Amino acid sequence: MNDAAMIGEKAQRPRIGLVLGDPAGIGAELAARLLADPRTHDAAAVQVIGDARLLAAGAKIARVALPAVDIDERANADPAALPLGRVSAEGGRAALDNFRHALAHARDGALDAIVFTPFNKQALRLGGMSFDDELRFAADFLGHTGPHGEFNVLDQLWNARVTSHLPLADVAKRLSVPRIVEAIALTDHAMRAAGYSAPRIAVAALNPHAGDGGNYGHEEIEVIAPAVAAARAQGIETSGPYPADTVWIRARAGQFDAVVTMYHDQGQIAIKLLGFERGVTVLGGLPIPITTPAHGTAYDIAGKGIANDRALKRAFEIAVDMGRARCTAAIRE
């Protein structure tokens, strides 16, 4: 067998960790539907990380028959003791325990990518998480101090942001040329890892009408445009700054593969309006790819058997693509 054939064979089915998230939400139902689909197991070697009782309860809600699955049993989420639709410290602890063990498996080389069903940030904090979000928790656990960030993906369109979970009043003072260049470069790197050869990246302005030549602010002139030029000098196919209210129209029309926004809701509102039920969040820049549905735990419909699984299936597909690319790179090294 030649080298190319060996690489293809070894990288064909990456090892994916499927983490059961908040036990009070729709996650177990979604996980059961994903696992009941034979195409899931054709694409990857899946290890479930969580409580087998919770997964069985999810299969009952989803009305699917589970195949035999590889499960790292975490007896931490008995459905009889954790009511659906409620935030709890116990639920947060269970989700955090599952995520921690998946990260440990990845750190030890046993997984190529991780997918988790939705977490609830309030429950995670009640359960002991001291970080703002799961991205920072994962980076700290993995000892990763390099650039990393959160991406939202809708079909083939990506959104990255320069600032994320902070008050809107603090956004402008957090913007700098190096920080924006880092966000653009991280977007380019993450998208290449997901299979894009040369992603076309648009950069959104901060102010209305992209500052209107300085009439509505100077960030575009003094910070954002110089950052775009610096990123282009690195060979990244990027352009802007574009007015944030029209850049998404152009992106939807296929002119761009990604939009880098300056703050959280500048991209989140657009992505969720374009397709809330199928959006995916990618935690990029970490030593291992991590994906999850962009929607939340949906406590209001938990247990009703009506949850839409499109986002989890898409999150799984992206994790497979990124995990396979990671395997191929490791084999070649």
FINU-898446 format. One record per residue (C-alpha): y, x, z. Coordinates in pm, 1 decimal. Layout:
BEGIN
py|px|pz
Y|X|Z .
...
//
This chain:
BEGIN
py|px|pz
0.0|0.0|0.0 .
341.8|143.9|-94.2 .
633.2|171.0|149.4 .
812.6|-134.9|12.6 .
501.3|-350.6|51.7 .
446.3|-224.1|406.7 .
805.6|-304.8|501.3 .
774.4|-652.9|353.9 .
448.1|-723.4|532.1 .
564.6|-603.4|874.7 .
904.3|-771.3|856.6 .
778.6|-1100.8|716.8 .
734.7|-1281.3|1049.9 .
983.7|-1164.2|1311.0 .
917.7|-1232.0|1678.5 .
1152.4|-1506.4|1797.2 .
1207.4|-1602.6|2159.8 .
1275.3|-1977.1|2196.6 .
1455.3|-2029.4|2527.1 .
1450.3|-2370.7|2691.7 .
1810.2|-2435.5|2797.6 .
1953.6|-2693.3|3034.1 .
1664.2|-2918.5|3143.3 .
1890.4|-3222.0|3188.8 .
1995.5|-3229.5|2823.1 .
1834.4|-3274.8|2483.8 .
1704.7|-2917.2|2454.8 .
1338.3|-2976.2|2534.0 .
1322.5|-3262.9|2283.9 .
1476.3|-3043.5|2013.6 .
1244.8|-2751.4|2096.7 .
940.5|-2976.8|2072.3 .
1045.5|-3099.9|1728.3 .
1100.8|-2744.0|1608.2 .
760.3|-2633.4|1736.8 .
583.5|-2935.4|1588.2 .
695.5|-2830.2|1239.2 .
433.3|-2599.1|1078.1 .
708.2|-2423.5|882.1 .
841.1|-2284.0|1209.3 .
523.8|-2085.6|1267.5 .
500.1|-1979.7|904.1 .
845.1|-1821.9|937.4 .
807.5|-1642.6|1270.7 .
590.3|-1558.6|1568.1 .
750.2|-1780.4|1830.6 .
733.7|-1729.7|2205.0 .
865.0|-2016.3|2418.2 .
1034.4|-1909.5|2739.8 .
1057.3|-2186.4|2996.2 .
867.3|-2445.6|3194.9 .
563.2|-2590.8|3014.3 .
614.2|-2922.2|3196.2 .
963.4|-2951.6|3052.1 .
839.8|-2877.5|2700.7 .
565.1|-3140.6|2736.7 .
823.5|-3394.1|2854.1 .
1037.8|-3307.8|2551.6 .
744.3|-3365.1|2317.1 .
684.7|-3704.7|2475.2 .
1050.6|-3801.1|2425.7 .
1044.9|-3676.0|2065.6 .
708.5|-3844.6|2003.1 .
555.3|-3533.5|1847.9 .
226.8|-3351.6|1905.8 .
272.5|-2991.5|2010.3 .
48.7|-2724.9|1859.2 .
-84.1|-2443.3|2075.5 .
215.6|-2224.9|2155.0 .
270.2|-1884.6|2309.5 .
468.5|-1954.9|2625.4 .
614.3|-1726.5|2888.6 .
566.8|-1979.0|3166.1 .
865.7|-2011.8|3396.9 .
775.3|-2282.1|3649.4 .
1138.9|-2359.6|3721.9 .
1219.6|-2700.9|3572.1 .
990.8|-2980.2|3684.9 .
1116.7|-3290.9|3498.1 .
1015.7|-3505.3|3794.6 .
1268.0|-3321.7|4013.2 .
1550.0|-3275.8|3760.1 .
1692.7|-3604.9|3631.3 .
1820.1|-3616.8|3275.6 .
2190.5|-3638.9|3209.1 .
2319.1|-3467.5|3523.1 .
2478.7|-3129.6|3584.5 .
2295.6|-2944.5|3859.9 .
2268.2|-2599.6|4010.8 .
1889.3|-2622.7|3977.5 .
1915.3|-2689.6|3605.4 .
2161.5|-2405.6|3560.7 .
1935.3|-2166.0|3750.7 .
1637.5|-2260.5|3533.5 .
1828.4|-2207.1|3208.4 .
1971.6|-1878.8|3333.5 .
1627.6|-1759.3|3445.2 .
1481.5|-1836.6|3102.4 .
1765.7|-1662.4|2921.5 .
1742.1|-1357.1|3146.8 .
1371.1|-1320.0|3075.8 .
1424.8|-1353.9|2701.0 .
1688.8|-1081.5|2714.6 .
1451.1|-861.3|2912.8 .
1179.0|-909.5|2649.8 .
1429.8|-821.6|2377.1 .
1549.0|-515.2|2566.8 .
1188.3|-401.1|2601.9 .
1125.2|-438.9|2228.3 .
905.8|-750.4|2245.0 .
1141.7|-981.5|2052.5 .
1343.1|-945.6|1732.5 .
1579.8|-1239.5|1790.0 .
1648.9|-1516.4|2041.8 .
1725.2|-1886.2|1994.6 .
1823.2|-2100.8|2291.2 .
1859.6|-2475.1|2322.3 .
2197.8|-2581.0|2461.6 .
2326.5|-2457.8|2796.0 .
2582.9|-2633.2|3013.1 .
2842.1|-2382.2|3133.6 .
2921.0|-2574.2|3451.2 .
2551.6|-2583.3|3541.0 .
2516.6|-2212.3|3464.0 .
2800.2|-2130.1|3701.7 .
2655.6|-2356.3|3970.5 .
2326.4|-2177.8|3911.1 .
2473.7|-1834.2|3974.2 .
2632.0|-1709.1|3649.6 .
2952.6|-1522.0|3730.3 .
3062.2|-1466.9|3368.8 .
3284.8|-1687.5|3152.8 .
3003.6|-1760.7|2908.4 .
2652.8|-1666.2|2800.2 .
2783.3|-1406.3|2553.2 .
2932.9|-1196.3|2831.1 .
2626.7|-1254.0|3047.3 .
2401.7|-1124.2|2768.9 .
2622.7|-823.3|2696.2 .
2625.1|-726.0|3063.2 .
2249.5|-772.4|3102.6 .
2181.2|-559.2|2795.5 .
2432.2|-294.4|2901.1 .
2623.4|-343.4|2577.7 .
2987.2|-229.4|2587.0 .
3057.3|-220.2|2212.9 .
3227.9|-490.2|2005.9 .
3066.1|-832.9|2028.0 .
3175.6|-1188.0|1966.8 .
3086.3|-1548.6|1907.7 .
3056.8|-1694.8|1558.8 .
3027.3|-2053.8|1448.4 .
2826.7|-2114.3|1132.3 .
2818.6|-2429.5|922.2 .
2572.5|-2407.6|635.4 .
2691.0|-2085.4|464.8 .
3044.6|-2081.5|610.1 .
3117.0|-1862.1|913.0 .
3399.5|-1872.4|1166.9 .
3494.3|-1586.1|1397.6 .
3780.8|-1564.9|1643.5 .
3994.2|-1286.4|1779.9 .
4038.4|-1451.5|2120.3 .
3803.5|-1705.3|2269.7 .
3781.9|-1857.6|2617.1 .
4131.4|-1808.0|2754.4 .
4443.5|-2021.4|2801.0 .
4640.8|-2092.0|2485.6 .
4951.6|-1951.1|2656.0 .
4785.3|-1608.3|2660.5 .
4680.2|-1590.1|2295.4 .
4983.5|-1424.5|2134.7 .
5000.9|-1143.8|2389.1 .
4630.7|-1069.7|2340.4 .
4669.4|-1011.1|1966.6 .
4690.6|-652.1|1842.4 .
4611.5|-467.9|1521.7 .
4302.0|-294.0|1668.7 .
4169.0|-617.2|1816.7 .
4205.5|-811.1|1492.5 .
4052.7|-527.1|1288.3 .
3761.6|-521.9|1531.9 .
3706.1|-896.3|1485.0 .
3712.1|-863.1|1106.1 .
3475.3|-565.4|1110.5 .
3237.2|-740.7|1351.3 .
3232.0|-1044.4|1121.5 .
3150.9|-826.7|821.6 .
2872.8|-650.3|1013.5 .
2716.0|-970.9|1149.3 .
2721.2|-1143.8|812.5 .
2563.0|-846.7|639.1 .
2289.2|-858.3|904.2 .
2237.5|-1224.2|808.6 .
2194.6|-1139.5|440.4 .
2545.7|-1137.6|289.6 .
2599.2|-833.5|66.5 .
2981.7|-838.4|70.2 .
3120.1|-1136.7|264.4 .
3463.2|-1265.0|163.0 .
3662.1|-1293.1|485.6 .
3986.5|-1488.2|517.6 .
4215.7|-1430.2|815.0 .
4412.8|-1720.7|957.7 .
4773.7|-1698.1|1071.4 .
4877.4|-1777.9|1427.5 .
5196.4|-1973.3|1365.3 .
5272.4|-2282.1|1150.8 .
5307.7|-2200.2|780.8 .
5192.8|-1844.1|854.9 .
5521.3|-1784.0|1034.3 .
5731.9|-1885.4|730.2 .
5858.9|-1532.5|677.4 .
5950.3|-1489.8|1042.2 .
6120.3|-1825.2|1096.7 .
5835.5|-1951.4|1318.7 .
5714.6|-1626.5|1470.7 .
5663.1|-1261.7|1383.9 .
5294.2|-1209.7|1466.1 .
5193.9|-1248.0|1101.4 .
5436.4|-976.5|991.0 .
5398.3|-736.0|1279.0 .
5031.4|-770.1|1377.3 .
4806.2|-981.5|1156.3 .
4904.7|-858.4|808.8 .
4882.6|-490.3|913.3 .
4537.3|-560.0|1059.6 .
4419.8|-718.3|734.6 .
4546.2|-415.7|541.8 .
4368.4|-180.0|781.2 .
4041.6|-371.9|744.1 .
4071.7|-361.9|366.0 .
4121.7|14.8|388.5 .
3777.9|26.9|558.1 .
3622.5|-136.7|251.7 .
3595.8|-488.0|394.7 .
3664.8|-773.1|151.3 .
3930.7|-952.4|353.0 .
4263.4|-1121.2|288.5 .
4540.0|-1313.6|463.5 .
4701.5|-1418.0|684.5 .
4675.4|-1773.0|551.5 .
4820.1|-2087.9|712.5 .
4552.2|-2220.7|945.3 .
4589.4|-2578.3|821.4 .
4501.3|-2491.6|460.1 .
4268.4|-2191.6|484.1 .
3980.7|-2422.9|577.5 .
4035.6|-2632.6|265.0 .
3997.7|-2319.1|55.1 .
3695.2|-2207.0|254.6 .
3528.7|-2546.4|212.7 .
3587.2|-2515.3|-161.8 .
3388.7|-2190.0|-164.1 .
3671.3|-1937.4|-194.7 .
3570.2|-1760.8|129.2 .
3247.4|-1699.3|320.3 .
3418.2|-1667.6|658.3 .
3745.0|-1739.8|835.0 .
3865.4|-1524.4|1123.6 .
4088.9|-1734.7|1347.5 .
4323.6|-1623.9|1623.4 .
4201.3|-1856.1|1898.1 .
3916.1|-2086.6|1993.5 .
4016.9|-2434.5|1875.0 .
4180.8|-2308.5|1556.0 .
3830.3|-2269.8|1414.7 .
3622.0|-2495.4|1636.0 .
3805.9|-2813.1|1539.5 .
3764.3|-2741.9|1168.6 .
3398.2|-2644.0|1188.6 .
3303.2|-2942.2|1404.1 .
3485.8|-3187.0|1179.7 .
3310.9|-3041.1|876.0 .
2965.4|-3083.2|1027.4 .
2926.0|-3112.9|1402.9 .
2558.7|-3212.9|1387.9 .
2447.8|-2901.2|1202.0 .
2673.9|-2622.7|1330.7 .
2529.3|-2305.1|1481.6 .
2670.0|-2049.4|1724.5 .
2574.0|-1684.6|1670.7 .
2627.1|-1426.9|1944.8 .
2700.2|-1126.6|1725.5 .
2735.1|-755.6|1783.5 .
2471.7|-741.8|2059.3 .
2160.0|-525.0|2034.0 .
1960.3|-837.4|1938.5 .
2060.3|-1145.4|1734.7 .
2105.2|-1459.6|1943.6 .
2167.3|-1808.7|1805.2 .
2200.8|-2162.3|1939.9 .
2317.4|-2504.7|1819.6 .
2695.5|-2533.8|1834.9 .
2671.8|-2877.5|1997.5 .
2621.1|-2920.1|2369.2 .
2357.3|-3063.2|2597.3 .
2438.8|-3425.7|2499.7 .
2365.0|-3567.7|2843.3 .
2463.4|-3912.9|2720.0 .
2163.0|-3938.7|2485.2 .
1913.4|-3721.3|2674.5 .
1574.3|-3890.2|2696.0 .
1643.8|-4146.6|2423.2 .
1455.9|-3964.8|2147.1 .
1747.3|-3982.8|1903.6 .
1884.9|-3626.6|1918.0 .
1953.8|-3466.3|1578.9 .
1756.9|-3142.5|1538.7 .
1936.7|-3007.9|1229.6 .
2148.0|-2757.5|1423.1 .
1852.9|-2611.0|1612.9 .
1653.4|-2575.5|1292.5 .
1946.3|-2399.7|1127.4 .
1990.5|-2176.0|1435.0 .
1623.8|-2085.4|1405.9 .
1659.5|-2006.9|1034.1 .
1952.2|-1772.7|1098.7 .
1764.5|-1603.3|1382.5 .
1466.4|-1550.3|1151.6 .
1687.9|-1399.9|881.4 .
1863.6|-1169.2|1125.1 .
1541.9|-1080.2|1306.7 .
1370.1|-998.4|980.0 .
1661.4|-776.0|874.4 .
1646.5|-601.6|1211.0 .
1272.5|-539.9|1169.7 .
1323.0|-401.2|819.9 .
1595.7|-164.3|938.0 .
1379.5|-42.5|1227.3 .
1081.0|20.7|1000.0 .
1293.7|217.2|755.7 .
1427.5|433.6|1035.3 .
//
